[in-house]
Amino acid sequence: MASGEWYWCLRHHAVEPYEGCRSEERLGPYATQEDAAHALEKVAERNEEYDHDPRFNDLDENGEPESRWNPLGD
């Protein structure tokens, strides 16, 4: 297996080496082609973790958005 930096191209839906599309159009770098090929799965896993992490959850115990302190009193 080749080594180096590998990326998942969001434009072409393919694994690319460093010399590929612009950074804005891809995910990475990944250590291996295999890791880059599973980039979207990793993104989905991280999104799921984020969605269920209480540190980032703005809902109260009833599933309603928490009221936030407003320094202007509006």
C-alpha positions as CSV (number, residue, x, y, z in Angstrom):
1,M,0.0,0.0,0.0
2,A,1.3,3.5,-0.9
3,S,2.1,5.8,2.0
4,G,1.7,9.6,2.3
5,E,-1.2,11.9,2.6
6,W,-4.5,10.8,1.2
7,Y,-7.8,12.7,0.8
8,W,-11.4,12.0,0.1
9,C,-12.5,14.3,-2.8
10,L,-16.1,15.5,-2.2
11,R,-16.3,16.6,-5.8
12,H,-15.2,13.4,-7.5
13,H,-16.2,11.0,-4.7
14,A,-12.8,9.3,-4.8
15,V,-9.6,9.0,-2.9
16,E,-6.9,11.3,-4.1
17,P,-3.2,11.8,-3.3
18,Y,-1.9,15.2,-2.0
19,E,-1.7,16.4,-5.6
20,G,-5.4,16.5,-6.2
21,C,-8.3,18.9,-5.9
22,R,-8.3,22.0,-3.8
23,S,-8.4,21.6,0.0
24,E,-11.9,23.1,0.1
25,E,-13.2,20.2,-1.9
26,R,-11.8,17.3,0.1
27,L,-11.5,15.7,3.5
28,G,-8.2,14.8,5.0
29,P,-5.3,14.2,5.2
30,Y,-5.5,10.5,6.1
31,A,-2.5,8.2,6.6
32,T,-3.7,5.6,4.1
33,Q,-5.9,5.2,1.1
34,E,-8.1,2.9,3.1
35,D,-8.7,5.5,5.8
36,A,-9.5,8.1,3.1
37,A,-11.9,5.7,1.5
38,H,-13.9,5.6,4.8
39,A,-13.8,9.4,5.4
40,L,-17.6,9.8,5.0
41,E,-18.3,7.0,7.4
42,K,-16.0,8.7,10.0
43,V,-17.8,12.0,9.4
44,A,-21.1,10.3,10.1
45,E,-19.8,8.6,13.3
46,R,-18.5,12.0,14.6
47,N,-21.7,13.7,13.7
48,E,-23.7,11.1,15.6
49,E,-21.4,11.4,18.6
50,Y,-21.7,15.2,18.5
51,D,-25.5,15.0,18.3
52,H,-25.7,12.9,21.5
53,D,-23.0,14.7,23.5
54,P,-24.5,16.6,26.3
55,R,-21.7,19.2,26.2
56,F,-23.1,20.3,22.8
57,N,-26.8,19.7,23.4
58,D,-28.9,22.9,23.7
59,L,-32.1,21.1,24.6
60,D,-33.5,20.9,28.1
61,E,-34.8,17.7,29.7
62,N,-38.1,18.1,27.7
63,G,-36.4,18.3,24.4
64,E,-37.1,22.1,24.1
65,P,-34.4,24.6,23.3
66,E,-32.9,26.1,26.4
67,S,-33.4,29.7,27.0
68,R,-30.1,31.6,26.7
69,W,-29.0,34.5,28.8
70,N,-29.4,37.7,26.9
71,P,-27.1,40.6,28.1
72,L,-29.3,43.1,26.4
73,G,-32.5,41.9,28.1
74,D,-34.4,41.4,24.8
